């Protein structure tokens, strides 16, 4: 049975016990010099790569009330709400000093578990602006995308680079975090929720997947239209895209298969669960699908069987790419985080982190430009000299 703790089923293979970099207080000048010479290069106060689109980016949070009495990760199996974080376009220019983009509790968790020096992640800033005014339109809605984070992490904020990039081109991206599953999330009223899972507590991937499908359905069918109507939000309520990271990607395609509101789905390196994992016609999404995988998802004997079978059963438009030089943790902001320190293992691959940011931004945007806006990009048609690390595969897994 597939199981996940604070990491997804895929992520577990990358997370071993972290070796933390520590130094003792030097007693003489010579010792101090030696420590400085041998310490890893550390960048404190770094900023996320800015979005490349014509708009600035705002972000807002909404509490989505939903009573769930069969929540496998909640105390007594009962939860009453989950969190929606929306990235959207704005024309407001950032003013004053940029602020750290991660909740301090989130930053501390990943510094400790992913081998980062204390303070490295907590000090990263971004140009994202909380509660900025929405970009005014002619009455039309922004093209809207539903996003799911990794199972047990990283939460939605851990994919800020990609979500901000989409928002800077006019998209509204709504990320859903489930309480008690993620290491930490903070609701709009300031309430912080610490995850109940740890490295010794386990839950099946199927349980997390089912909860994600329920959250997605509740949000799409009961809350999205209500939020848009009552708060006058410029978001689309039909003809949405869906994507996610790790098990969030699997759930995005599972929800796309079930919901008429979702017209396309993209999976960032997530092992399939449920119907899409079946080796038969029940796996057919019947809608455009895009698989974006790390190097470990090459469909070969001994690899992920769901990534071998899923492409073969699709009857609608699909693309299947692998990004060479990557691991699972290069499909979230960690691919940028790793550039801030040298000589430490952050469970990411050898691909240059800034190049990986460009690859993810380009291919995810191209897919939703096509399926939501009808704008085709040449990079979806086959290998591109601009991105030589991207390998296209056919339905049989052949390059």
C-alpha positions in Angstrom: 0.0 0.0 0.0 1.4 3.4 -0.9 1.8 5.7 2.1 2.8 9.3 2.7 3.8 11.3 5.8 4.8 14.9 5.6 5.9 14.1 2.1 3.9 12.7 -0.7 4.2 9.1 -1.8 6.7 10.2 -4.4 8.5 12.6 -2.1 9.3 10.0 0.5 11.9 8.5 -1.8 13.9 11.7 -1.7 13.6 12.5 2.0 16.0 10.7 4.3 17.1 11.9 7.7 18.5 15.4 7.2 22.1 16.2 8.1 22.0 19.7 9.5 25.0 22.0 9.0 26.1 23.3 12.4 29.2 25.1 13.7 30.3 25.7 17.2 31.4 29.1 18.5 35.1 29.7 17.4 37.5 30.3 20.2 40.4 31.7 18.3 40.7 33.8 15.1 42.4 31.0 13.2 39.4 28.7 13.8 37.1 31.5 12.7 38.9 31.9 9.4 38.8 28.1 8.8 35.1 27.9 9.4 34.4 30.8 7.1 36.5 29.3 4.3 34.8 25.9 4.6 31.3 27.0 5.2 28.7 26.7 2.4 27.9 29.9 0.5 24.7 31.2 1.9 22.4 33.9 0.5 20.3 35.6 3.1 17.7 38.2 2.1 17.3 36.8 -1.4 14.2 37.6 -3.5 12.2 35.2 -5.7 12.7 35.6 -9.4 10.1 38.2 -10.4 7.2 37.3 -12.7 7.7 38.1 -16.3 4.2 39.1 -17.3 2.8 42.6 -17.9 1.0 42.7 -14.5 2.0 42.8 -10.8 0.6 40.1 -8.6 -1.8 40.2 -5.7 -2.7 37.4 -3.3 -5.7 36.9 -1.0 -6.9 34.2 1.3 -10.4 32.8 1.9 -11.7 30.4 4.4 -13.8 27.7 2.8 -16.2 26.3 5.4 -16.8 22.5 5.0 -17.7 20.1 7.7 -15.8 16.8 7.1 -16.4 14.0 9.6 -14.2 11.5 7.8 -11.0 13.5 7.5 -8.1 11.1 7.9 -5.6 13.7 9.0 -7.7 15.8 11.3 -8.1 15.4 15.1 -10.9 12.9 15.8 -11.2 12.8 12.0 -13.2 16.0 11.9 -12.3 19.2 10.1 -14.5 22.3 9.5 -12.7 24.3 6.8 -9.9 24.5 4.3 -7.9 27.3 2.9 -8.1 29.0 -0.6 -5.2 31.2 -1.6 -5.6 33.2 -4.8 -2.9 34.7 -6.9 -4.3 37.3 -9.4 -3.2 40.2 -11.6 -3.0 43.8 -10.3 -1.6 47.1 -11.5 -0.5 48.2 -8.1 3.2 48.7 -7.8 5.0 47.2 -4.7 5.9 49.9 -2.3 8.4 49.9 0.6 10.5 47.1 1.7 9.7 43.6 0.3 8.5 41.1 2.9 9.3 37.4 3.4 7.0 35.3 1.3 6.8 32.2 3.5 5.1 31.8 6.8 8.0 31.7 9.3 6.7 28.3 10.6 6.7 27.0 7.0 10.3 28.3 6.4 11.5 26.8 9.7 10.0 23.4 8.9 11.7 23.1 5.5 15.0 24.5 6.7 15.1 21.7 9.3 13.8 18.9 7.1 15.4 19.8 3.7 19.0 20.6 5.0 18.8 24.4 4.8 20.8 26.7 7.1 18.5 28.4 9.6 17.2 31.7 8.3 17.9 30.9 4.6 14.3 30.3 3.6 12.7 32.6 6.2 14.5 35.6 4.7 13.4 35.1 1.0 11.2 38.0 -0.2 8.9 38.4 -3.2 7.0 41.2 -5.0 3.6 39.5 -4.3 1.3 42.0 -2.6 -1.3 40.9 -0.1 -4.8 42.2 -0.7 -3.8 44.4 -3.6 -6.7 45.7 -5.8 -7.8 43.4 -8.6 -6.9 44.3 -12.2 -9.9 46.1 -13.7 -11.5 44.4 -16.7 -14.2 45.2 -19.1 -16.5 43.1 -17.1 -15.0 39.8 -18.3 -13.5 37.3 -15.8 -9.9 36.3 -15.5 -9.1 32.8 -16.9 -9.1 30.8 -13.8 -7.1 27.7 -12.7 -7.4 25.4 -9.7 -4.1 24.4 -8.1 -3.3 21.6 -5.6 -0.1 21.4 -3.6 1.9 18.4 -2.7 0.5 15.9 -0.2 2.0 16.9 3.1 4.0 19.7 1.5 5.0 22.0 0.1 1.8 24.0 0.8 0.5 26.4 -1.8 2.9 29.1 -0.8 5.7 26.7 -1.7 4.8 27.1 -5.4 4.6 30.9 -5.4 7.1 31.3 -8.2 4.9 29.4 -10.7 1.6 30.7 -9.5 2.8 34.3 -9.6 4.0 33.8 -13.1 0.6 32.7 -14.3 -1.1 35.6 -12.4 1.3 38.1 -14.0 -0.2 37.2 -17.4 -3.8 37.7 -16.3 -4.7 34.3 -14.7 -6.4 33.8 -11.4 -4.9 30.8 -9.7 -6.7 29.4 -6.7 -4.6 27.0 -4.5 -6.4 24.8 -1.9 -4.5 23.8 1.3 -6.0 21.2 3.6 -5.5 21.8 7.3 -3.5 19.3 9.5 -2.1 17.7 6.3 0.4 20.5 5.5 3.3 21.3 8.0 1.7 24.7 8.6 -1.0 27.0 7.1 -2.4 30.3 8.4 -6.1 31.2 7.9 -7.1 34.8 7.1 -8.1 35.5 10.7 -4.6 34.7 11.8 -5.2 31.2 13.1 -2.3 29.0 12.4 -2.7 25.2 12.0 0.2 22.9 12.5 0.2 19.6 10.7 -0.5 16.5 12.7 1.5 14.1 10.5 5.2 13.5 11.2 7.8 11.1 10.1 6.5 8.4 12.3 2.8 8.9 11.5 1.5 7.6 8.1 -1.6 7.9 6.0 -2.3 6.3 2.7 -2.1 8.2 -0.5 -5.6 7.1 -1.3 -6.9 8.8 1.8 -5.2 12.1 0.9 -6.3 11.8 -2.7 -10.0 11.2 -1.7 -9.9 14.3 0.6 -8.4 16.4 -2.2 -11.1 15.3 -4.6 -13.7 16.2 -2.0 -12.2 19.6 -1.3 -12.0 20.3 -5.1 -15.6 19.3 -5.6 -16.9 21.3 -2.6 -15.1 24.4 -3.7 -16.1 24.1 -7.4 -19.7 23.2 -6.9 -20.7 25.0 -3.7 -18.3 27.9 -3.0 -16.7 29.3 -6.1 -19.8 30.9 -7.6 -20.9 32.1 -4.2 -17.5 33.8 -3.5 -17.5 35.4 -7.0 -21.1 36.7 -6.5 -20.9 37.9 -3.0 -17.4 39.4 -3.1 -17.6 40.5 -6.7 -14.5 38.6 -7.6 -13.4 38.7 -11.3 -12.8 34.9 -11.5 -14.2 32.4 -13.9 -16.7 29.9 -12.5 -16.8 27.6 -15.5 -14.2 26.5 -18.2 -11.4 26.3 -15.6 -8.1 24.6 -15.8 -6.6 22.4 -13.0 -3.1 21.4 -12.1 -1.1 20.5 -9.1 2.2 19.2 -7.7 2.8 15.6 -6.7 -0.5 14.1 -5.3 -2.0 17.6 -6.0 -1.3 16.9 -9.7 -2.9 13.5 -9.5 -6.0 15.0 -7.8 -6.1 17.8 -10.4 -6.6 15.2 -13.2 -8.9 13.1 -11.1 -11.1 16.2 -10.5 -10.9 17.2 -14.2 -12.2 13.7 -15.1 -15.2 14.2 -12.8 -16.1 17.9 -13.1 -17.7 19.6 -16.0 -16.3 22.9 -14.8 -12.7 21.7 -15.5 -11.7 21.6 -19.1 -8.0 20.5 -18.9 -5.6 19.1 -16.4 -1.8 19.2 -15.8 0.1 16.9 -13.5 3.5 18.0 -12.1 5.2 14.7 -11.2 2.4 13.1 -9.2 1.8 9.3 -9.1 -1.8 8.7 -10.3 -4.4 7.4 -7.8 -8.0 6.3 -8.4 -9.5 5.9 -11.8 -6.6 7.6 -13.7 -4.2 5.0 -12.2 -6.1 2.1 -13.8 -4.6 0.4 -16.8 -7.8 0.5 -18.8 -10.3 2.8 -20.5 -11.5 4.1 -17.1 -8.3 6.1 -17.0 -9.3 8.2 -20.0 -9.6 11.9 -19.0 -11.5 12.7 -22.2 -10.0 16.2 -21.9 -6.6 17.7 -22.7 -3.9 16.4 -20.3 -0.3 17.3 -19.8 2.2 15.3 -17.8 5.4 17.2 -16.6 7.7 14.8 -14.9 11.1 14.7 -13.2 13.8 12.5 -14.5 12.6 9.7 -12.1 9.3 9.4 -14.0 10.9 7.9 -17.2 8.3 5.2 -18.1 10.7 2.2 -17.9 10.5 -1.2 -16.2 10.6 -0.6 -12.5 9.4 3.0 -12.8 6.0 4.5 -11.9 3.5 2.1 -13.6 0.7 4.8 -13.6 2.9 7.0 -15.8 3.3 4.1 -18.2 -0.3 3.2 -18.5 -2.1 6.6 -18.3 -0.9 8.1 -21.6 -1.9 5.0 -23.5 -5.6 5.4 -22.6 -6.1 9.0 -23.4 -8.4 9.9 -26.3 -8.0 13.7 -26.2 -5.1 16.0 -26.7 -2.1 15.1 -24.5 1.6 15.9 -24.0 4.1 14.0 -21.9 7.5 15.6 -21.1 10.4 14.8 -18.7 12.9 17.4 -17.5 16.4 16.0 -17.3 18.5 16.7 -14.3 15.6 17.0 -11.9 14.2 15.2 -8.9 10.7 15.4 -7.5 11.6 18.4 -5.4 12.6 20.5 -8.4 8.9 20.8 -9.3 8.2 23.4 -6.5 10.0 26.5 -5.2 12.7 24.3 -3.8 14.4 24.4 -7.3 15.1 28.1 -6.6 15.8 27.6 -2.9 18.7 25.3 -3.7 20.5 28.1 -5.6 20.9 30.1 -2.3 23.4 27.6 -0.8 26.2 25.6 -2.2 27.7 22.3 -0.9 24.5 21.2 0.7 22.1 18.4 -0.3 18.6 19.8 -0.7 17.2 16.7 -2.4 17.0 18.5 -5.7 18.7 17.6 -9.0 21.7 19.0 -10.8 19.6 21.2 -13.1 20.3 24.9 -12.7 17.5 26.2 -10.5 16.9 29.4 -12.4 16.7 27.4 -15.6 14.2 25.1 -14.1 12.1 28.1 -13.1 12.0 29.2 -16.7 11.1 25.7 -17.9 8.2 25.3 -15.5 6.9 28.8 -16.1 7.0 28.4 -19.9 5.4 24.9 -20.3 2.6 25.3 -17.7 1.6 28.7 -19.1 1.7 27.3 -22.7 -0.6 24.5 -21.8 -3.2 26.8 -20.2 -2.8 29.4 -22.9 -3.8 26.7 -25.3 -6.6 24.9 -23.4 -8.2 28.0 -21.8 -7.4 30.8 -24.3 -6.9 28.9 -27.6 -3.4 30.2 -28.1 -0.9 27.6 -29.3 2.8 27.7 -28.5 5.5 26.0 -30.6 7.0 24.5 -27.4 4.0 22.2 -27.1 4.6 20.8 -30.6 7.9 19.1 -29.8 11.5 19.6 -28.6 12.6 23.2 -28.5 16.2 24.4 -28.8 15.3 27.0 -26.1 14.8 24.2 -23.5 17.2 21.3 -24.4 16.6 19.7 -21.0 13.0 18.9 -21.9 12.4 15.5 -23.5 9.1 14.7 -25.2 7.7 11.2 -25.0 5.1 9.5 -27.0 2.3 7.3 -25.5 4.7 4.3 -25.5 7.2 6.3 -23.5 9.7 6.7 -26.4 11.5 9.9 -26.8 
